[in-house]
Amino acid sequence: MLAKPGLRRFFKPEITVCIPTYNAATFIDRALRCAQGQTFQRLKILVSVDASADRTAEICRSFARDDARIEVVEQRERLGWCGNVNALLQRVDTPFFFLYFHDDIILPQYCGRLHRALQERPDAATANCDLVDLGAMEDFKRGRAYEGSVAQRILTLWGLEDRGTPFRAMIRTDRVGPDYRMPPEEENSLAPAQTLQMRMVAAGPSVYVPETLYVRWQRKGGLTGGWAQLPYQRALDGWRADVDRVFRLVDELVPDRTERDIIKFAQTTFVLRALRYFSQRDGIPSPTPAEIHPEAWPHIDFDHVQRRFGAEISEWLKKMRLGLVDGSAL
């Protein structure tokens, strides 16, 4: 049953569903119906419409009239993706929240299963699940637990092939704190969510719920598809901006110098691997680590990485480094 406007005062939400949207008139109703149809009902469904040129705001308002849980914020000026996400994050006032992107699908059990997992693990900052990609690309992404020290969890993000689905996780609000925001310089960034994900995994362990509860629509004209069309120099500049932010955050979060160096090596390898696509497509030599960032680490002792962080991280970083040298792993 939907929460009627007159009953709003009796309703205390536990989870905020944050939906940033822009020019989504052809599919925003599906996202809203998925949010409404959750088996866990104590929700605030918060929608930020980023100065759209179509009927997105009108459609969202029509849903809000019939469901008191839905609150629609209409931005008068274009904020961009980062700004629109931040407009939602600053309004979260419930114990839990998650970002739900306007062209994706959540199964009815998503909120209930992840909320229960967090209730059972009071030390956990997030809970994640399995994900499937549909549309232009079809794939299955298995979630995974993030455990251990802050450095171990960050290396799980940067130093593994199967790093799970952290950006589709439910988050415990008081663990990530008020600094959990996207960087404001969207025009100078290629993947601004990287620092957001790192703050998330640094905030505490992540519980893995082994169920497929999230569907990501890989649609033509989507945000990530647009990044793949960028020219090489634009991609290089964007990744440089993100690496600089990541490295400054690593210095803030990880006190041990050796661990910081290993994390910076993992991040450098991650970015060089992403840039290989652009350099090969445009016939341009791949950049060196020093061309990515002055503090990028071109070499590490893999035996030392294994002793500190385990064989899985050590072997994957070794494989990626070899692949960047001879192309065999890519």
NUSE-444532 format. One record per residue (C-alpha): x negated, y negated, z; residue number from 1; residue in one letter. Coordinates in steps of 0.25 Angstrom, whole numbers, plus 5000, padded with zeros to 4 digits. Layout:
+------+------+------+-----+------+
|    X |    Y |    Z | seq | type |
+------+------+------+-----+------+
|    X |    Y |    Z | NUM |    a |
...
+------+------+------+-----+------+
END
This chain:
+------+------+------+-----+------+
|    X |    Y |    Z | seq | type |
+------+------+------+-----+------+
| 5000 | 5000 | 5000 |   1 |    m |
| 4995 | 4986 | 4997 |   2 |    l |
| 4993 | 4976 | 5007 |   3 |    a |
| 5004 | 4965 | 5005 |   4 |    k |
| 5000 | 4950 | 5007 |   5 |    p |
| 5009 | 4949 | 5019 |   6 |    g |
| 5002 | 4960 | 5027 |   7 |    l |
| 4988 | 4954 | 5025 |   8 |    r |
| 4987 | 4950 | 5040 |   9 |    r |
| 4988 | 4964 | 5045 |  10 |    f |
| 4977 | 4969 | 5036 |  11 |    f |
| 4963 | 4970 | 5040 |  12 |    k |
| 4953 | 4974 | 5029 |  13 |    p |
| 4941 | 4983 | 5031 |  14 |    e |
| 4935 | 4983 | 5017 |  15 |    i |
| 4934 | 4971 | 5007 |  16 |    t |
| 4934 | 4976 | 4993 |  17 |    v |
| 4926 | 4965 | 4985 |  18 |    c |
| 4930 | 4964 | 4971 |  19 |    i |
| 4922 | 4953 | 4962 |  20 |    p |
| 4929 | 4952 | 4949 |  21 |    t |
| 4928 | 4943 | 4936 |  22 |    y |
| 4936 | 4944 | 4923 |  23 |    n |
| 4941 | 4958 | 4927 |  24 |    a |
| 4956 | 4956 | 4923 |  25 |    a |
| 4956 | 4969 | 4916 |  26 |    t |
| 4951 | 4978 | 4927 |  27 |    f |
| 4952 | 4970 | 4941 |  28 |    i |
| 4966 | 4977 | 4944 |  29 |    d |
| 4959 | 4990 | 4944 |  30 |    r |
| 4949 | 4986 | 4954 |  31 |    a |
| 4959 | 4980 | 4963 |  32 |    l |
| 4968 | 4992 | 4962 |  33 |    r |
| 4957 | 5001 | 4966 |  34 |    c |
| 4954 | 4992 | 4978 |  35 |    a |
| 4969 | 4992 | 4982 |  36 |    q |
| 4970 | 5007 | 4981 |  37 |    g |
| 4959 | 5010 | 4991 |  38 |    q |
| 4964 | 5021 | 5002 |  39 |    t |
| 4957 | 5012 | 5012 |  40 |    f |
| 4967 | 5000 | 5013 |  41 |    q |
| 4960 | 4990 | 5022 |  42 |    r |
| 4954 | 4982 | 5011 |  43 |    l |
| 4952 | 4967 | 5007 |  44 |    k |
| 4951 | 4967 | 4992 |  45 |    i |
| 4943 | 4954 | 4989 |  46 |    l |
| 4942 | 4950 | 4974 |  47 |    v |
| 4934 | 4938 | 4969 |  48 |    s |
| 4937 | 4934 | 4955 |  49 |    v |
| 4926 | 4927 | 4949 |  50 |    d |
| 4932 | 4916 | 4940 |  51 |    a |
| 4937 | 4925 | 4930 |  52 |    s |
| 4943 | 4921 | 4916 |  53 |    a |
| 4953 | 4932 | 4916 |  54 |    d |
| 4965 | 4937 | 4925 |  55 |    r |
| 4956 | 4943 | 4935 |  56 |    t |
| 4960 | 4934 | 4946 |  57 |    a |
| 4975 | 4934 | 4943 |  58 |    e |
| 4975 | 4950 | 4943 |  59 |    i |
| 4968 | 4950 | 4957 |  60 |    c |
| 4978 | 4940 | 4963 |  61 |    r |
| 4989 | 4948 | 4958 |  62 |    s |
| 4983 | 4960 | 4966 |  63 |    f |
| 4981 | 4951 | 4978 |  64 |    a |
| 4995 | 4947 | 4978 |  65 |    r |
| 5000 | 4961 | 4981 |  66 |    d |
| 4988 | 4966 | 4990 |  67 |    d |
| 4984 | 4958 | 5002 |  68 |    a |
| 4971 | 4965 | 5003 |  69 |    r |
| 4966 | 4958 | 4990 |  70 |    i |
| 4960 | 4944 | 4990 |  71 |    e |
| 4956 | 4937 | 4977 |  72 |    v |
| 4946 | 4926 | 4977 |  73 |    v |
| 4945 | 4918 | 4964 |  74 |    e |
| 4932 | 4911 | 4961 |  75 |    q |
| 4934 | 4898 | 4954 |  76 |    r |
| 4920 | 4898 | 4948 |  77 |    e |
| 4912 | 4910 | 4942 |  78 |    r |
| 4903 | 4916 | 4953 |  79 |    l |
| 4897 | 4927 | 4945 |  80 |    g |
| 4896 | 4941 | 4950 |  81 |    w |
| 4887 | 4939 | 4962 |  82 |    c |
| 4895 | 4927 | 4966 |  83 |    g |
| 4908 | 4934 | 4965 |  84 |    n |
| 4903 | 4946 | 4973 |  85 |    v |
| 4898 | 4936 | 4984 |  86 |    n |
| 4911 | 4929 | 4984 |  87 |    a |
| 4917 | 4942 | 4989 |  88 |    l |
| 4906 | 4946 | 4998 |  89 |    l |
| 4907 | 4933 | 5006 |  90 |    q |
| 4922 | 4936 | 5009 |  91 |    r |
| 4920 | 4950 | 5015 |  92 |    v |
| 4925 | 4951 | 5029 |  93 |    d |
| 4928 | 4965 | 5031 |  94 |    t |
| 4919 | 4976 | 5037 |  95 |    p |
| 4917 | 4983 | 5023 |  96 |    f |
| 4917 | 4978 | 5009 |  97 |    f |
| 4913 | 4982 | 4995 |  98 |    f |
| 4911 | 4976 | 4981 |  99 |    l |
| 4921 | 4982 | 4971 | 100 |    y |
| 4918 | 4978 | 4957 | 101 |    f |
| 4930 | 4973 | 4948 | 102 |    h |
| 4928 | 4984 | 4937 | 103 |    d |
| 4926 | 4996 | 4946 | 104 |    d |
| 4935 | 5006 | 4953 | 105 |    i |
| 4935 | 5011 | 4967 | 106 |    i |
| 4942 | 5024 | 4971 | 107 |    l |
| 4953 | 5023 | 4982 | 108 |    p |
| 4944 | 5030 | 4992 | 109 |    q |
| 4933 | 5020 | 4990 | 110 |    y |
| 4935 | 5011 | 5002 | 111 |    c |
| 4940 | 5022 | 5012 | 112 |    g |
| 4928 | 5031 | 5009 | 113 |    r |
| 4917 | 5021 | 5010 | 114 |    l |
| 4924 | 5014 | 5022 | 115 |    h |
| 4924 | 5027 | 5029 | 116 |    r |
| 4910 | 5030 | 5026 | 117 |    a |
| 4906 | 5017 | 5032 | 118 |    l |
| 4914 | 5019 | 5044 | 119 |    q |
| 4907 | 5032 | 5047 | 120 |    e |
| 4893 | 5025 | 5045 | 121 |    r |
| 4893 | 5013 | 5053 | 122 |    p |
| 4878 | 5011 | 5050 | 123 |    d |
| 4881 | 5011 | 5035 | 124 |    a |
| 4882 | 4998 | 5027 | 125 |    a |
| 4888 | 5003 | 5015 | 126 |    t |
| 4895 | 5016 | 5009 | 127 |    a |
| 4895 | 5020 | 4994 | 128 |    n |
| 4901 | 5031 | 4985 | 129 |    c |
| 4899 | 5037 | 4972 | 130 |    d |
| 4902 | 5029 | 4959 | 131 |    l |
| 4906 | 5032 | 4945 | 132 |    v |
| 4903 | 5023 | 4933 | 133 |    d |
| 4914 | 5023 | 4922 | 134 |    l |
| 4915 | 5015 | 4909 | 135 |    g |
| 4903 | 5011 | 4901 | 136 |    a |
| 4894 | 5020 | 4909 | 137 |    m |
| 4899 | 5033 | 4917 | 138 |    e |
| 4891 | 5038 | 4929 | 139 |    d |
| 4891 | 5043 | 4943 | 140 |    f |
| 4884 | 5036 | 4954 | 141 |    k |
| 4882 | 5043 | 4967 | 142 |    r |
| 4882 | 5035 | 4980 | 143 |    g |
| 4872 | 5037 | 4990 | 144 |    r |
| 4868 | 5035 | 5005 | 145 |    a |
| 4859 | 5024 | 5008 | 146 |    y |
| 4851 | 5027 | 5021 | 147 |    e |
| 4838 | 5024 | 5029 | 148 |    g |
| 4831 | 5011 | 5031 | 149 |    s |
| 4834 | 4998 | 5023 | 150 |    v |
| 4822 | 5001 | 5014 | 151 |    a |
| 4827 | 5015 | 5011 | 152 |    q |
| 4841 | 5010 | 5008 | 153 |    r |
| 4836 | 4999 | 4998 | 154 |    i |
| 4827 | 5010 | 4992 | 155 |    l |
| 4839 | 5019 | 4990 | 156 |    t |
| 4845 | 5007 | 4982 | 157 |    l |
| 4832 | 5004 | 4973 | 158 |    w |
| 4824 | 5017 | 4973 | 159 |    g |
| 4834 | 5028 | 4969 | 160 |    l |
| 4840 | 5033 | 4957 | 161 |    e |
| 4853 | 5036 | 4964 | 162 |    d |
| 4855 | 5024 | 4973 | 163 |    r |
| 4870 | 5026 | 4974 | 164 |    g |
| 4881 | 5015 | 4973 | 165 |    t |
| 4878 | 5005 | 4983 | 166 |    p |
| 4885 | 4993 | 4976 | 167 |    f |
| 4898 | 5000 | 4977 | 168 |    r |
| 4897 | 5003 | 4992 | 169 |    a |
| 4906 | 4998 | 5003 | 170 |    m |
| 4899 | 4989 | 5013 | 171 |    i |
| 4900 | 4986 | 5028 | 172 |    r |
| 4901 | 4971 | 5028 | 173 |    t |
| 4893 | 4969 | 5041 | 174 |    d |
| 4881 | 4977 | 5036 | 175 |    r |
| 4878 | 4969 | 5024 | 176 |    v |
| 4880 | 4955 | 5030 | 177 |    g |
| 4883 | 4941 | 5024 | 178 |    p |
| 4871 | 4942 | 5015 | 179 |    d |
| 4877 | 4953 | 5006 | 180 |    y |
| 4879 | 4944 | 4994 | 181 |    r |
| 4875 | 4944 | 4979 | 182 |    m |
| 4863 | 4935 | 4975 | 183 |    p |
| 4869 | 4922 | 4970 | 184 |    p |
| 4860 | 4921 | 4958 | 185 |    e |
| 4868 | 4930 | 4949 | 186 |    e |
| 4862 | 4924 | 4936 | 187 |    e |
| 4848 | 4928 | 4940 | 188 |    n |
| 4851 | 4942 | 4944 | 189 |    s |
| 4854 | 4955 | 4936 | 190 |    l |
| 4858 | 4964 | 4947 | 191 |    a |
| 4862 | 4955 | 4959 | 192 |    p |
| 4868 | 4966 | 4967 | 193 |    a |
| 4855 | 4972 | 4970 | 194 |    q |
| 4852 | 4964 | 4982 | 195 |    t |
| 4867 | 4966 | 4986 | 196 |    l |
| 4864 | 4981 | 4986 | 197 |    q |
| 4851 | 4980 | 4993 | 198 |    m |
| 4858 | 4972 | 5005 | 199 |    r |
| 4869 | 4983 | 5005 | 200 |    m |
| 4859 | 4995 | 5007 | 201 |    v |
| 4850 | 4987 | 5016 | 202 |    a |
| 4862 | 4984 | 5025 | 203 |    a |
| 4863 | 4999 | 5030 | 204 |    g |
| 4865 | 5013 | 5025 | 205 |    p |
| 4875 | 5017 | 5014 | 206 |    s |
| 4885 | 5028 | 5016 | 207 |    v |
| 4887 | 5037 | 5003 | 208 |    y |
| 4902 | 5042 | 5001 | 209 |    v |
| 4900 | 5053 | 4991 | 210 |    p |
| 4913 | 5050 | 4983 | 211 |    e |
| 4915 | 5043 | 4970 | 212 |    t |
| 4923 | 5031 | 4974 | 213 |    l |
| 4919 | 5020 | 4965 | 214 |    y |
| 4920 | 5018 | 4950 | 215 |    v |
| 4911 | 5008 | 4942 | 216 |    r |
| 4916 | 5004 | 4929 | 217 |    w |
| 4905 | 5002 | 4919 | 218 |    q |
| 4912 | 4993 | 4910 | 219 |    r |
| 4907 | 4985 | 4898 | 220 |    k |
| 4906 | 4970 | 4901 | 221 |    g |
| 4903 | 4973 | 4916 | 222 |    g |
| 4892 | 4967 | 4924 | 223 |    l |
| 4882 | 4977 | 4924 | 224 |    t |
| 4884 | 4980 | 4909 | 225 |    g |
| 4881 | 4965 | 4907 | 226 |    g |
| 4868 | 4966 | 4914 | 227 |    w |
| 4863 | 4977 | 4904 | 228 |    a |
| 4865 | 4967 | 4893 | 229 |    q |
| 4855 | 4957 | 4898 | 230 |    l |
| 4842 | 4954 | 4891 | 231 |    p |
| 4829 | 4959 | 4897 | 232 |    y |
| 4824 | 4945 | 4902 | 233 |    q |
| 4838 | 4943 | 4909 | 234 |    r |
| 4838 | 4957 | 4916 | 235 |    a |
| 4823 | 4955 | 4920 | 236 |    l |
| 4826 | 4941 | 4926 | 237 |    d |
| 4839 | 4947 | 4933 | 238 |    g |
| 4831 | 4958 | 4939 | 239 |    w |
| 4820 | 4949 | 4944 | 240 |    r |
| 4830 | 4941 | 4951 | 241 |    a |
| 4836 | 4953 | 4958 | 242 |    d |
| 4822 | 4959 | 4962 | 243 |    v |
| 4818 | 4946 | 4968 | 244 |    d |
| 4831 | 4946 | 4977 | 245 |    r |
| 4829 | 4961 | 4980 | 246 |    v |
| 4815 | 4960 | 4984 | 247 |    f |
| 4818 | 4948 | 4993 | 248 |    r |
| 4829 | 4956 | 5000 | 249 |    l |
| 4819 | 4968 | 5001 | 250 |    v |
| 4810 | 4959 | 5009 | 251 |    d |
| 4821 | 4955 | 5018 | 252 |    e |
| 4827 | 4969 | 5021 | 253 |    l |
| 4815 | 4978 | 5022 | 254 |    v |
| 4804 | 4974 | 5032 | 255 |    p |
| 4793 | 4985 | 5028 | 256 |    d |
| 4784 | 4980 | 5016 | 257 |    r |
| 4782 | 4994 | 5011 | 258 |    t |
| 4796 | 4997 | 5010 | 259 |    e |
| 4799 | 4983 | 5003 | 260 |    r |
| 4788 | 4987 | 4993 | 261 |    d |
| 4795 | 5000 | 4990 | 262 |    i |
| 4808 | 4994 | 4988 | 263 |    i |
| 4803 | 4983 | 4979 | 264 |    k |
| 4797 | 4994 | 4971 | 265 |    f |
| 4810 | 5001 | 4970 | 266 |    a |
| 4817 | 4988 | 4966 | 267 |    q |
| 4807 | 4985 | 4956 | 268 |    t |
| 4808 | 4999 | 4950 | 269 |    t |
| 4823 | 4998 | 4950 | 270 |    f |
| 4823 | 4985 | 4942 | 271 |    v |
| 4812 | 4989 | 4932 | 272 |    l |
| 4821 | 5001 | 4929 | 273 |    r |
| 4833 | 4992 | 4926 | 274 |    a |
| 4825 | 4983 | 4918 | 275 |    l |
| 4819 | 4994 | 4909 | 276 |    r |
| 4833 | 4994 | 4902 | 277 |    y |
| 4832 | 4980 | 4898 | 278 |    f |
| 4817 | 4981 | 4894 | 279 |    s |
| 4819 | 4993 | 4885 | 280 |    q |
| 4832 | 4987 | 4879 | 281 |    r |
| 4825 | 4974 | 4875 | 282 |    d |
| 4811 | 4980 | 4872 | 283 |    g |
| 4804 | 4972 | 4883 | 284 |    i |
| 4793 | 4978 | 4892 | 285 |    p |
| 4798 | 4981 | 4906 | 286 |    s |
| 4794 | 4971 | 4917 | 287 |    p |
| 4783 | 4975 | 4927 | 288 |    t |
| 4786 | 4975 | 4942 | 289 |    p |
| 4779 | 4962 | 4943 | 290 |    a |
| 4788 | 4956 | 4933 | 291 |    e |
| 4800 | 4960 | 4941 | 292 |    i |
| 4795 | 4954 | 4954 | 293 |    h |
| 4782 | 4950 | 4960 | 294 |    p |
| 4785 | 4959 | 4972 | 295 |    e |
| 4789 | 4971 | 4963 | 296 |    a |
| 4781 | 4984 | 4967 | 297 |    w |
| 4776 | 4991 | 4955 | 298 |    p |
| 4770 | 5003 | 4963 | 299 |    h |
| 4773 | 5011 | 4976 | 300 |    i |
| 4768 | 5023 | 4983 | 301 |    d |
| 4780 | 5033 | 4980 | 302 |    f |
| 4775 | 5043 | 4991 | 303 |    d |
| 4776 | 5031 | 5001 | 304 |    h |
| 4790 | 5029 | 4996 | 305 |    v |
| 4794 | 5043 | 4998 | 306 |    q |
| 4788 | 5044 | 5012 | 307 |    r |
| 4797 | 5031 | 5016 | 308 |    r |
| 4809 | 5033 | 5007 | 309 |    f |
| 4810 | 5047 | 5002 | 310 |    g |
| 4808 | 5055 | 4989 | 311 |    a |
| 4820 | 5050 | 4982 | 312 |    e |
| 4817 | 5036 | 4982 | 313 |    i |
| 4802 | 5039 | 4979 | 314 |    s |
| 4804 | 5048 | 4968 | 315 |    e |
| 4815 | 5039 | 4961 | 316 |    w |
| 4805 | 5026 | 4962 | 317 |    l |
| 4794 | 5035 | 4956 | 318 |    k |
| 4803 | 5039 | 4945 | 319 |    k |
| 4807 | 5025 | 4942 | 320 |    m |
| 4793 | 5020 | 4942 | 321 |    r |
| 4788 | 5031 | 4932 | 322 |    l |
| 4800 | 5028 | 4923 | 323 |    g |
| 4797 | 5013 | 4923 | 324 |    l |
| 4783 | 5017 | 4918 | 325 |    v |
| 4786 | 5027 | 4908 | 326 |    d |
| 4801 | 5026 | 4906 | 327 |    g |
| 4803 | 5041 | 4910 | 328 |    s |
| 4813 | 5038 | 4921 | 329 |    a |
| 4821 | 5028 | 4914 | 330 |    l |
+------+------+------+-----+------+
END
